[in-house]
Amino acid sequence: MSQRPRLLPWNGPDGKPCYLVGDGTGHLWRLADELETVQLAAGAQLLGTADEMLRDAKTDARALHFLGDCLTVALRNALRVAESRGDRLPTPVYDGGEDDGPAEWRRAARRRFGIG
């Protein structure tokens, strides 16, 4: 059975995404897991720092600009982790019921979060 390629949490030397094909074991697979964990933890920690900085009226524009840069990197990393993990989920099988499938999930999410 062939595995779907895993999007790795780093780019190649040419700046293009790197992929790994395997069975979920091995040194590179573990390294990617560890780096994803570090990236998500750093993002969570940065979010706490952002909360503090945004509450502090003394935070200057340069610090806020730097914070924005850091948050952009953290969000990009988190989205890449989500994409990589989502790509490796099994393809769901729908039975065709009206509450089944992505369209209904989107409607439910919009209701839940009050989005148009």
All heavy atoms as an XYZ file, in Angstrom:
893
protein
N       0.844     -1.182      0.000
C       0.000      0.000      0.000
C       0.886      1.241      0.000
O       1.773      1.384      0.814
C      -0.878     -0.037      1.255
C      -1.752      1.159      1.406
S      -2.837      0.901      2.820
C      -2.944      2.532      3.417
N       0.656      2.148     -0.924
C       1.506      3.325     -0.986
C       0.997      4.389     -0.016
O      -0.199      4.574      0.158
C       1.562      3.860     -2.412
O       0.525      4.748     -2.661
N       1.932      5.080      0.605
C       1.621      6.148      1.530
C       1.561      7.469      0.771
O       2.274      7.663     -0.208
C       2.721      6.241      2.594
C       2.819      5.012      3.466
C       1.708      4.970      4.481
O       1.253      5.994      4.975
N       1.236      3.778      4.782
N       0.738      8.380      1.267
C       0.744      9.729      0.711
C       2.024     10.416      1.175
O       2.470     10.212      2.293
C      -0.448     10.520      1.232
C      -1.758     10.028      0.711
C      -2.851     10.950      1.184
N      -4.063     10.171      1.327
C      -5.172     10.619      1.852
N      -5.230     11.837      2.316
N      -6.226      9.859      1.934
N       2.613     11.252      0.344
C       3.812     11.981      0.776
C       3.481     12.908      1.942
O       2.411     13.517      1.986
C       4.215     12.787     -0.449
C       3.477     12.195     -1.595
C       2.255     11.534     -1.036
N       4.407     13.003      2.875
C       4.244     13.887      4.028
C       4.952     15.204      3.731
O       6.138     15.238      3.391
C       4.872     13.254      5.259
C       4.836     14.192      6.451
C       5.582     13.642      7.629
N       5.497     14.573      8.744
C       5.762     14.257      9.994
N       6.146     13.027     10.299
N       5.658     15.160     10.945
N       4.227     16.307      3.883
C       4.825     17.628      3.779
C       5.673     17.845      5.022
O       5.178     17.766      6.148
C       3.746     18.705      3.682
C       4.215     20.151      3.685
C       5.088     20.439      2.463
C       3.018     21.084      3.727
N       6.947     18.096      4.817
C       7.850     18.285      5.953
C       7.819     19.738      6.432
O       7.484     20.646      5.667
C       9.273     17.892      5.545
C       9.447     16.405      5.232
C      10.834     16.131      4.681
C       9.185     15.554      6.472
N       8.181     19.970      7.691
C       8.107     21.330      8.241
C       9.309     22.206      7.881
O       9.641     23.127      8.606
C       8.022     21.079      9.748
C       8.696     19.783      9.969
C       8.443     18.970      8.731
N       9.950     21.919      6.777
C      11.029     22.759      6.284
C      11.027     22.709      4.766
O      10.454     21.810      4.164
C      12.393     22.315      6.826
C      12.751     20.895      6.514
C      13.255     20.418      5.325
C      12.625     19.761      7.360
N      13.455     19.053      5.399
C      13.072     18.620      6.648
C      12.172     19.580      8.670
C      13.082     17.350      7.181
C      12.189     18.301      9.199
C      12.644     17.214      8.461
N      11.662     23.696      4.164
C      11.797     23.747      2.707
C      13.159     23.205      2.305
O      14.087     23.161      3.108
C      11.665     25.181      2.197
C      10.240     25.676      2.265
O       9.297     24.908      2.155
N      10.082     26.976      2.448
N      13.261     22.847      1.037
C      14.532     22.412      0.492
C      15.431     23.604      0.226
O      15.031     24.754      0.393
N      16.653     23.353     -0.220
C      17.603     24.442     -0.470
C      17.110     25.436     -1.517
O      17.487     26.602     -1.491
C      18.866     23.742     -0.960
C      18.615     22.284     -0.895
C      17.200     22.048     -0.499
N      16.236     25.004     -2.409
C      15.701     25.893     -3.437
C      14.456     26.640     -2.973
O      13.834     27.367     -3.747
C      15.401     25.104     -4.711
C      14.406     23.972     -4.476
O      14.006     23.738     -3.308
O      14.035     23.305     -5.463
N      14.076     26.452     -1.692
C      12.910     27.137     -1.142
C      11.584     26.442     -1.403
O      10.536     26.914     -0.992
N      11.634     25.311     -2.086
C      10.408     24.575     -2.404
C      10.092     23.591     -1.273
O      10.984     23.147     -0.561
C      10.562     23.821     -3.721
C      10.692     24.743     -4.914
C      10.817     23.955     -6.186
C      10.984     24.911     -7.377
N      11.167     24.174     -8.622
N       8.800     23.231     -1.120
C       8.421     22.283     -0.072
C       9.144     20.942     -0.234
O       9.433     20.508     -1.343
C       6.915     22.104     -0.280
C       6.478     23.286     -1.073
C       7.661     23.695     -1.906
N       9.422     20.319      0.910
C      10.026     18.980      0.928
C       8.956     17.976      1.346
O       8.117     18.264      2.211
C      11.153     18.909      1.944
S      12.635     19.745      1.463
N       9.003     16.817      0.745
C       8.064     15.745      1.062
C       8.840     14.482      1.397
O       9.952     14.278      0.910
C       7.130     15.473     -0.122
C       6.192     16.623     -0.402
C       6.565     17.647     -1.262
C       4.948     16.688      0.215
C       5.714     18.716     -1.515
C       4.090     17.752     -0.043
C       4.483     18.755     -0.902
O       3.639     19.812     -1.147
N       8.232     13.640      2.216
C       8.826     12.370      2.609
C       7.785     11.282      2.402
O       6.628     11.438      2.800
C       9.237     12.422      4.085
C       9.801     11.163      4.716
C      11.127     10.786      4.046
C      10.002     11.369      6.207
N       8.189     10.222      1.770
C       7.317      9.062      1.600
C       7.852      7.969      2.501
O       9.050      7.678      2.497
C       7.288      8.586      0.130
C       6.432      7.340     -0.004
C       6.773      9.685     -0.775
N       6.988      7.386      3.298
C       7.417      6.332      4.200
C       6.245      5.790      4.985
O       5.093      6.136      4.750
N       6.588      4.972      5.950
C       5.559      4.297      6.734
C       5.319      4.938      8.095
O       4.652      4.369      8.949
C       5.926      2.821      6.913
C       7.237      2.631      7.654
O       7.851      3.644      8.048
O       7.640      1.473      7.838
N       5.887      6.120      8.314
C       5.683      6.802      9.593
C       6.738      6.467     10.621
O       6.593      6.810     11.790
N       7.792      5.799     10.208
C       8.887      5.476     11.113
C      10.177      6.002     10.514
O      10.209      6.475      9.389
C       9.013      3.950     11.322
O       9.318      3.345     10.065
C       7.718      3.367     11.874
N      11.220      5.941     11.249
C      12.520      6.351     10.742
C      12.949      7.696     11.287
O      12.162      8.458     11.860
N      14.237      7.967     11.104
C      14.847      9.164     11.674
C      14.216     10.458     11.153
O      13.880     11.352     11.937
C      16.354      9.159     11.394
C      17.047     10.394     11.871
N      17.234     10.657     13.210
C      17.539     11.464     11.191
C      17.837     11.838     13.339
N      18.038     12.340     12.127
N      14.061     10.605      9.844
C      13.490     11.838      9.293
C      12.054     12.051      9.741
O      11.628     13.184      9.986
C      13.569     11.844      7.774
C      14.897     12.287      7.176
C      14.850     12.224      5.655
C      15.270     13.684      7.630
N      11.299     10.972      9.831
C       9.905     11.077     10.277
C       9.851     11.592     11.713
O       9.082     12.506     12.023
C       9.217      9.710     10.152
C       7.739      9.835     10.025
C       6.847      9.999     11.035
C       6.966      9.828      8.825
N       5.570     10.088     10.551
C       5.618      9.983      9.189
C       7.291      9.688      7.488
C       4.595      9.994      8.254
C       6.259      9.718      6.569
C       4.927      9.868      6.958
N      10.696     11.036     12.585
C      10.729     11.481     13.986
C      11.218     12.927     14.091
O      10.692     13.714     14.880
C      11.610     10.554     14.820
C      10.974      9.203     15.102
C      11.762      8.376     16.112
N      13.148      8.160     15.726
C      13.573      7.215     14.893
N      12.705      6.388     14.353
N      14.856      7.083     14.611
N      12.213     13.277     13.281
C      12.719     14.645     13.279
C      11.616     15.624     12.879
O      11.452     16.687     13.498
C      13.909     14.761     12.325
C      14.592     16.118     12.255
C      15.205     16.489     13.599
C      15.659     16.098     11.174
N      10.844     15.277     11.869
C       9.733     16.140     11.439
C       8.689     16.263     12.549
O       8.182     17.366     12.809
C       9.097     15.579     10.163
N       8.368     15.147     13.222
C       7.423     15.194     14.343
C       7.918     16.131     15.443
O       7.160     16.941     15.987
C       7.208     13.801     14.946
C       6.376     12.883     14.069
O       5.676     13.375     13.162
O       6.432     11.652     14.292
N       9.209     16.012     15.773
C       9.783     16.845     16.832
C       9.776     18.317     16.441
O       9.433     19.175     17.256
C      11.207     16.387     17.145
C      11.261     15.043     17.837
C      12.672     14.476     17.936
O      13.651     15.226     17.670
O      12.801     13.296     18.276
N      10.120     18.619     15.194
C      10.131     20.012     14.762
C       8.725     20.600     14.751
O       8.518     21.752     15.162
C      10.780     20.155     13.386
C      10.918     21.583     12.869
C      11.637     22.485     13.872
C      11.632     21.596     11.543
N       7.734     19.826     14.323
C       6.350     20.311     14.368
C       5.934     20.620     15.795
O       5.296     21.649     16.058
C       5.397     19.275     13.774
C       5.450     19.166     12.284
C       4.503     18.138     11.714
O       3.871     17.363     12.481
O       4.385     18.091     10.476
N       6.317     19.758     16.733
C       5.991     19.985     18.142
C       6.629     21.272     18.649
O       5.984     22.079     19.334
C       6.448     18.781     18.991
O       5.753     17.624     18.538
C       6.169     18.994     20.461
N       7.889     21.483     18.296
C       8.591     22.702     18.705
C       7.925     23.931     18.078
O       7.711     24.948     18.751
C      10.081     22.623     18.318
C      10.767     23.968     18.452
C      10.790     21.574     19.164
N       7.578     23.852     16.808
C       6.955     24.993     16.128
C       5.618     25.359     16.777
O       5.329     26.543     16.994
C       6.750     24.686     14.647
C       8.030     24.662     13.847
C       7.821     24.223     12.414
O       6.933     23.432     12.115
N       8.647     24.738     11.514
N       4.801     24.356     17.078
C       3.497     24.643     17.684
C       3.647     25.186     19.108
O       2.920     26.108     19.506
C       2.624     23.389     17.666
C       2.200     22.918     16.275
C       1.426     21.604     16.376
C       1.391     23.969     15.543
N       4.601     24.651     19.857
C       4.835     25.150     21.219
C       5.339     26.589     21.188
O       4.917     27.427     21.997
C       5.829     24.247     21.949
N       6.232     26.897     20.242
C       6.735     28.261     20.112
C       5.607     29.223     19.753
O       5.531     30.340     20.276
C       7.846     28.318     19.066
N       4.708     28.788     18.886
C       3.566     29.616     18.524
C       2.653     29.880     19.709
O       2.182     31.008     19.904
N       2.424     28.854     20.522
C       1.581     29.023     21.707
C       2.228     29.985     22.697
O       1.556     30.856     23.268
C       1.324     27.669     22.362
N       3.522     29.853     22.881
C       4.244     30.753     23.781
C       4.213     32.185     23.247
O       4.010     33.142     23.990
C       5.673     30.281     23.962
C       6.449     31.083     24.981
C       7.833     30.504     25.226
O       8.276     29.592     24.535
N       8.524     31.061     26.199
N       4.397     32.336     21.951
C       4.363     33.655     21.329
C       2.992     34.307     21.486
O       2.882     35.516     21.704
C       4.735     33.547     19.852
C       4.767     34.845     19.068
C       5.795     35.825     19.649
C       5.081     34.557     17.615
N       1.954     33.505     21.407
C       0.609     34.041     21.580
C       0.439     34.641     22.978
O      -0.151     35.715     23.134
C      -0.422     32.930     21.337
C      -1.871     33.340     21.244
C      -2.081     34.378     20.157
C      -2.722     32.119     20.972
N       0.988     33.971     23.985
C       0.952     34.523     25.337
C       1.709     35.833     25.436
O       1.253     36.797     26.071
N       2.865     35.890     24.799
C       3.654     37.125     24.774
C       2.885     38.237     24.064
O       2.888     39.395     24.504
C       5.004     36.875     24.077
O       5.709     35.862     24.790
C       5.835     38.144     24.015
N       2.226     37.884     22.966
C       1.446     38.877     22.225
C       0.337     39.451     23.093
O       0.105     40.672     23.080
C       0.868     38.248     20.956
N      -0.342     38.599     23.837
C      -1.397     39.088     24.735
C      -0.844     40.132     25.706
O      -1.447     41.187     25.916
C      -2.017     37.931     25.522
C      -2.945     37.076     24.694
O      -3.453     37.554     23.661
O      -3.166     35.912     25.087
N       0.315     39.824     26.289
C       0.923     40.759     27.242
C       1.322     42.072     26.562
O       1.060     43.151     27.095
C       2.161     40.118     27.879
C       1.853     38.954     28.785
C       3.120     38.227     29.238
O       4.229     38.769     29.061
O       2.984     37.109     29.767
N       1.959     41.963     25.409
C       2.418     43.172     24.717
C       1.256     44.050     24.281
O       1.340     45.282     24.348
C       3.272     42.796     23.502
C       4.629     42.236     23.857
S       5.582     41.763     22.405
C       5.962     43.368     21.690
N       0.184     43.442     23.832
C      -0.956     44.218     23.355
C      -1.711     44.883     24.500
O      -2.376     45.901     24.301
C      -1.885     43.335     22.525
C      -1.288     42.871     21.197
C      -2.191     41.837     20.530
C      -1.028     44.055     20.263
N      -1.618     44.328     25.697
C      -2.248     44.954     26.867
C      -1.411     46.100     27.429
O      -1.919     46.922     28.188
C      -2.467     43.910     27.961
C      -3.683     43.081     27.734
C      -4.045     42.294     28.996
N      -4.495     40.990     28.570
C      -3.818     39.857     28.690
N      -2.664     39.830     29.291
N      -4.302     38.727     28.246
N      -0.128     46.118     27.091
C       0.784     47.118     27.636
C       0.783     48.359     26.737
O       1.260     48.330     25.607
C       2.195     46.530     27.722
C       3.190     47.469     28.374
O       2.833     48.630     28.676
O       4.338     47.031     28.581
N       0.266     49.463     27.265
C       0.176     50.702     26.490
C       1.558     51.264     26.149
O       1.682     52.100     25.264
C      -0.624     51.746     27.266
N       2.596     50.793     26.828
C       3.951     51.297     26.579
C       4.651     50.570     25.433
O       5.759     50.962     25.058
C       4.790     51.165     27.842
C       4.298     52.028     28.987
C       5.135     51.806     30.220
C       4.563     52.592     31.387
N       5.268     52.295     32.627
N       4.032     49.551     24.884
C       4.648     48.823     23.768
C       4.711     49.743     22.555
O       3.690     50.265     22.115
C       3.847     47.549     23.434
O       3.738     46.739     24.604
C       4.529     46.757     22.338
N       5.923     49.946     22.040
C       6.078     50.890     20.927
C       5.833     50.211     19.577
O       5.696     48.999     19.471
C       7.442     51.582     20.963
C       8.614     50.633     20.743
O       8.419     49.506     20.256
O       9.747     51.028     21.068
N       5.801     51.042     18.541
C       5.477     50.568     17.185
C       6.503     49.558     16.676
O       6.146     48.589     16.000
C       5.369     51.754     16.229
N       7.789     49.773     16.974
C       8.820     48.824     16.522
C       8.603     47.451     17.125
O       8.734     46.430     16.446
C      10.211     49.340     16.869
C      10.672     50.451     15.964
C      12.046     50.936     16.299
N      12.971     49.811     16.429
C      14.232     49.922     16.795
N      14.722     51.112     17.074
N      15.010     48.878     16.875
N       8.267     47.409     18.414
C       8.027     46.134     19.088
C       6.797     45.449     18.504
O       6.791     44.230     18.305
C       7.871     46.336     20.591
N       5.759     46.234     18.209
C       4.551     45.654     17.620
C       4.816     45.137     16.208
O       4.282     44.097     15.815
C       3.420     46.679     17.608
C       2.832     47.016     18.977
C       1.826     48.158     18.854
C       2.192     45.796     19.616
N       5.652     45.834     15.466
C       6.019     45.378     14.126
C       6.772     44.058     14.209
O       6.493     43.118     13.455
C       6.856     46.449     13.415
C       7.155     46.100     12.000
N       8.262     45.375     11.625
C       6.468     46.349     10.857
C       8.259     45.196     10.325
N       7.180     45.780      9.825
N       7.714     43.974     15.132
C       8.472     42.739     15.324
C       7.538     41.604     15.758
O       7.640     40.477     15.267
C       9.584     42.947     16.349
C      10.409     41.723     16.595
C      11.265     41.232     15.610
C      10.331     41.050     17.800
C      12.028     40.093     15.825
C      11.082     39.915     18.030
C      11.941     39.430     17.041
N       6.610     41.914     16.659
C       5.624     40.926     17.098
C       4.810     40.431     15.909
O       4.587     39.222     15.758
C       4.704     41.533     18.158
C       3.529     40.663     18.607
C       4.029     39.407     19.316
C       2.605     41.461     19.507
N       4.387     41.348     15.055
C       3.631     40.948     13.866
C       4.430     40.012     12.971
O       3.894     39.024     12.452
N       5.705     40.309     12.791
C       6.573     39.425     12.003
C       6.649     38.033     12.623
O       6.545     37.015     11.926
C       7.981     40.006     11.877
C       8.066     41.202     10.943
O       7.112     41.420     10.161
O       9.084     41.912     10.999
N       6.851     37.997     13.926
C       6.959     36.706     14.626
C       5.649     35.931     14.560
O       5.653     34.710     14.356
C       7.370     36.928     16.078
S       9.039     37.574     16.286
N       4.535     36.620     14.733
C       3.235     35.952     14.654
C       2.977     35.417     13.248
O       2.382     34.349     13.084
C       2.116     36.900     15.083
C       2.039     37.200     16.576
C       1.079     38.360     16.838
C       1.614     35.965     17.366
N       3.431     36.140     12.235
C       3.280     35.677     10.851
C       4.033     34.373     10.635
O       3.512     33.427     10.039
C       3.773     36.762      9.872
O       2.978     37.930     10.058
C       3.672     36.303      8.432
N       5.252     34.293     11.133
C       6.041     33.059     11.014
C       5.351     31.922     11.765
O       5.232     30.799     11.249
C       7.475     33.280     11.540
C       8.221     31.963     11.653
C       8.228     34.238     10.642
N       4.878     32.204     12.974
C       4.222     31.169     13.780
C       2.950     30.665     13.100
O       2.681     29.457     13.092
C       3.908     31.709     15.174
N       2.174     31.580     12.528
C       0.950     31.170     11.838
C       1.284     30.354     10.600
O       0.655     29.328     10.322
C       0.106     32.392     11.459
C      -1.184     32.097     10.704
C      -2.095     31.155     11.484
C      -1.910     33.396     10.380
N       2.288     30.778      9.853
C       2.709     30.028      8.668
C       3.132     28.599      9.063
O       2.767     27.628      8.402
C       3.847     30.758      7.964
C       4.220     30.157      6.628
C       5.278     30.986      5.885
N       4.729     32.282      5.480
C       5.170     33.463      5.913
N       6.178     33.540      6.744
N       4.605     34.574      5.482
N       3.877     28.481     10.153
C       4.295     27.156     10.628
C       3.098     26.317     11.038
O       3.019     25.128     10.701
C       5.269     27.290     11.800
C       6.628     27.795     11.397
O       7.015     27.722     10.231
N       7.371     28.320     12.357
N       2.169     26.912     11.770
C       0.995     26.167     12.228
C       0.143     25.698     11.048
O      -0.366     24.566     11.046
C       0.163     27.021     13.184
N      -0.014     26.556     10.044
C      -0.787     26.165      8.866
C      -0.099     25.042      8.100
O      -0.753     24.143      7.564
C      -1.023     27.366      7.955
C      -1.985     28.418      8.507
C      -1.992     29.646      7.613
C      -3.373     27.846      8.683
N       1.219     25.072      8.053
C       1.963     24.004      7.369
C       1.800     22.684      8.116
O       1.620     21.633      7.506
C       3.424     24.390      7.242
C       4.218     23.434      6.387
C       5.631     23.945      6.204
N       6.370     23.106      5.302
C       7.015     23.545      4.244
N       7.016     24.818      3.954
N       7.682     22.713      3.477
N       1.852     22.726      9.455
C       1.637     21.520     10.256
C       0.222     20.993     10.003
O       0.020     19.793      9.797
C       1.861     21.794     11.760
C       1.400     20.621     12.600
C       3.331     22.100     12.032
N      -0.755     21.889      9.995
C      -2.141     21.474      9.763
C      -2.300     20.853      8.381
O      -2.977     19.827      8.223
C      -3.083     22.670      9.925
N      -1.686     21.462      7.377
C      -1.759     20.913      6.029
C      -1.116     19.532      5.964
O      -1.676     18.593      5.395
C      -1.068     21.848      5.037
C      -1.091     21.352      3.611
C      -0.362     22.260      2.641
O       0.059     23.367      3.025
O      -0.205     21.848      1.481
N       0.052     19.406      6.575
C       0.764     18.128      6.559
C      -0.056     17.036      7.238
O      -0.198     15.926      6.718
C       2.117     18.283      7.265
O       2.784     17.045      7.337
N      -0.608     17.358      8.390
C      -1.388     16.360      9.125
C      -2.702     16.064      8.428
O      -3.146     14.916      8.373
C      -1.603     16.827     10.560
C      -0.298     16.848     11.333
C      -0.465     17.298     12.749
N       0.835     17.330     13.423
C       0.991     17.653     14.687
N      -0.054     17.990     15.435
N       2.202     17.669     15.226
N      -3.332     17.090      7.882
C      -4.588     16.880      7.163
C      -4.410     16.026      5.928
O      -5.254     15.190      5.606
N      -3.286     16.228      5.234
C      -3.016     15.428      4.039
C      -2.855     13.946      4.356
O      -3.052     13.104      3.492
C      -1.738     15.918      3.341
C      -1.917     17.224      2.612
O      -3.073     17.663      2.432
O      -0.892     17.818      2.228
N      -2.485     13.642      5.591
C      -2.248     12.241      5.955
C      -3.465     11.563      6.574
O      -3.430     10.384      6.898
C      -1.053     12.146      6.908
C       0.254     12.442      6.169
C       1.447     12.393      7.079
N       1.562     13.668      7.793
C       1.889     13.798      9.068
N       2.145     12.739      9.787
N       1.965     14.984      9.627
N      -4.563     12.304      6.728
C      -5.791     11.696      7.238
C      -6.398     10.798      6.170
O      -6.303     11.098      4.978
C      -6.811     12.772      7.622
C      -6.466     13.624      8.828
C      -7.493     14.742      8.977
C      -6.392     12.791     10.089
N      -7.039      9.731      6.592
C      -7.694      8.889      5.585
C      -8.844      9.654      4.933
O      -9.471     10.518      5.542
C      -8.213      7.697      6.392
C      -8.222      8.136      7.809
C      -7.210      9.229      7.952
N      -9.093      9.351      3.687
C     -10.194      9.974      2.969
C     -11.513      9.448      3.535
O     -11.727      8.239      3.569
C     -10.104      9.656      1.465
O      -8.832     10.091      0.999
C     -11.206     10.343      0.688
N     -12.391     10.345      4.010
C     -13.651      9.878      4.591
C     -14.588      9.319      3.525
O     -14.542      9.710      2.360
C     -14.244     11.137      5.230
C     -13.586     12.278      4.551
C     -12.264     11.794      4.053
N     -15.418      8.404      3.976
C     -16.437      7.826      3.106
C     -17.778      8.388      3.571
O     -18.123      8.307      4.746
C     -16.437      6.284      3.203
C     -17.548      5.699      2.371
C     -15.081      5.741      2.783
N     -18.526      8.982      2.650
C     -19.814      9.580      2.983
C     -20.924      8.644      2.551
O     -20.858      8.020      1.506
C     -19.966     10.933      2.274
C     -18.816     11.872      2.536
C     -17.946     12.244      1.523
C     -18.600     12.372      3.808
C     -16.894     13.104      1.767
C     -17.543     13.225      4.066
C     -16.700     13.587      3.045
O     -15.662     14.436      3.295
N     -21.978      8.617      3.368
C     -23.108      7.751      3.003
C     -24.184      8.507      2.236
O     -25.197      7.955      1.856
C     -23.695      7.071      4.236
C     -24.364      8.052      5.196
O     -24.498      9.246      4.864
O     -24.759      7.609      6.289
N     -23.957      9.802      2.023
C     -24.902     10.581      1.233
C     -26.024     11.198      2.043
O     -26.890     11.859      1.489
N     -26.025     11.005      3.368
C     -27.044     11.625      4.200
C     -26.910     13.135      4.182
O     -25.857     13.690      3.875
N     -27.985     13.839      4.544
C     -27.955     15.299      4.428
C     -27.015     15.953      5.426
O     -26.564     17.062      5.205
C     -29.364     15.886      4.537
C     -29.894     16.018      5.943
C     -31.263     16.659      5.959
O     -32.131     16.202      5.207
O     -31.455     17.595      6.726
N     -26.692     15.285      6.546
C     -25.767     15.841      7.526
C     -24.346     15.337      7.319
O     -23.506     15.436      8.186
C     -26.209     15.482      8.947
C     -27.492     16.198      9.332
O     -27.799     17.222      8.699
O     -28.173     15.730     10.244
N     -24.100     14.786      6.158
C     -22.827     14.140      5.900
C     -22.009     14.951      4.910
O     -22.521     15.411      3.908
C     -23.098     12.742      5.320
C     -21.901     11.834      5.414
O     -20.940     12.192      6.113
O     -21.930     10.776      4.793
N     -20.752     15.132      5.211
C     -19.855     15.713      4.238
C     -19.408     17.117      4.539
O     -19.916     17.783      5.431
N     -18.420     17.577      3.776
C     -17.798     18.873      4.019
C     -18.747     20.058      3.943
O     -18.592     21.013      4.687
C     -16.733     18.960      2.921
C     -16.456     17.548      2.532
C     -17.755     16.825      2.736
N     -19.726     20.042      3.050
C     -20.640     21.188      2.941
C     -21.396     21.387      4.256
O     -21.530     22.519      4.733
C     -21.614     20.983      1.780
N     -21.859     20.323      4.844
C     -22.573     20.435      6.127
C     -21.616     20.858      7.237
O     -21.976     21.643      8.101
C     -23.262     19.125      6.494
C     -23.941     19.147      7.851
C     -24.923     20.302      8.069
O     -25.560     20.744      7.102
O     -25.039     20.772      9.215
N     -20.401     20.374      7.202
C     -19.422     20.767      8.222
C     -19.142     22.260      8.139
O     -19.017     22.936      9.156
C     -18.129     19.986      8.070
C     -18.300     18.500      8.191
C     -19.321     17.823      8.807
C     -17.448     17.500      7.662
N     -19.141     16.472      8.690
C     -17.992     16.245      7.990
C     -16.272     17.541      6.930
C     -17.410     15.046      7.630
C     -15.683     16.346      6.579
C     -16.242     15.114      6.926
N     -19.040     22.798      6.912
C     -18.824     24.240      6.756
C     -20.014     25.029      7.297
O     -19.841     26.045      7.967
C     -18.566     24.588      5.287
C     -17.157     24.235      4.822
C     -16.864     24.839      3.455
N     -17.689     24.265      2.397
C     -17.408     23.148      1.742
N     -16.327     22.463      2.022
N     -18.202     22.709      0.795
N     -21.222     24.569      6.994
C     -22.415     25.255      7.513
C     -22.422     25.231      9.039
O     -22.704     26.241      9.686
C     -23.685     24.615      6.954
C     -23.975     24.982      5.513
C     -25.367     24.548      5.078
N     -25.520     23.103      5.031
C     -25.187     22.335      3.991
N     -24.689     22.889      2.898
N     -25.356     21.030      4.013
N     -22.088     24.091      9.618
C     -22.059     23.980     11.078
C     -20.996     24.900     11.675
O     -21.238     25.557     12.700
C     -21.802     22.528     11.488
N     -19.836     24.992     11.040
C     -18.775     25.876     11.530
C     -19.210     27.326     11.449
O     -18.964     28.116     12.367
C     -17.490     25.652     10.744
N     -19.881     27.695     10.369
C     -20.353     29.081     10.228
C     -21.366     29.408     11.317
O     -21.332     30.502     11.885
C     -20.959     29.292      8.846
C     -19.922     29.356      7.745
C     -20.551     29.735      6.395
N     -19.550     29.702      5.369
C     -19.533     28.811      4.390
N     -20.479     27.904      4.280
N     -18.575     28.839      3.485
N     -22.274     28.476     11.584
C     -23.250     28.701     12.653
C     -22.539     28.835     13.989
O     -22.837     29.725     14.788
C     -24.263     27.558     12.698
C     -25.288     27.573     11.607
C     -26.424     26.589     11.875
N     -25.961     25.230     12.043
C     -25.825     24.320     11.064
N     -26.114     24.650      9.820
N     -25.409     23.099     11.319
N     -21.598     27.958     14.251
C     -20.898     27.915     15.543
C     -20.147     29.213     15.809
O     -20.118     29.726     16.907
C     -19.955     26.709     15.570
C     -18.914     26.687     16.674
C     -19.565     26.427     18.030
N     -18.590     26.295     19.068
C     -18.123     27.311     19.795
N     -18.535     28.519     19.574
N     -17.234     27.101     20.745
N     -19.485     29.735     14.769
C     -18.642     30.906     14.952
C     -19.311     32.200     14.483
O     -18.663     33.240     14.446
C     -17.296     30.699     14.239
C     -16.506     29.569     14.836
C     -16.360     28.377     14.154
C     -15.955     29.690     16.093
C     -15.635     27.328     14.708
C     -15.236     28.650     16.663
C     -15.073     27.461     15.970
N     -20.583     32.132     14.130
C     -21.318     33.328     13.737
C     -20.808     33.985     12.469
O     -20.808     35.207     12.358
N     -20.385     33.156     11.530
C     -19.869     33.675     10.271
C     -20.977     33.579      9.226
O     -21.522     32.514      8.998
C     -18.641     32.859      9.794
C     -17.538     32.910     10.841
C     -18.147     33.364      8.450
C     -16.416     31.953     10.585
N     -21.276     34.709      8.595
C     -22.268     34.831      7.519
C     -22.786     33.566      7.081
O     -23.507     33.071      6.469
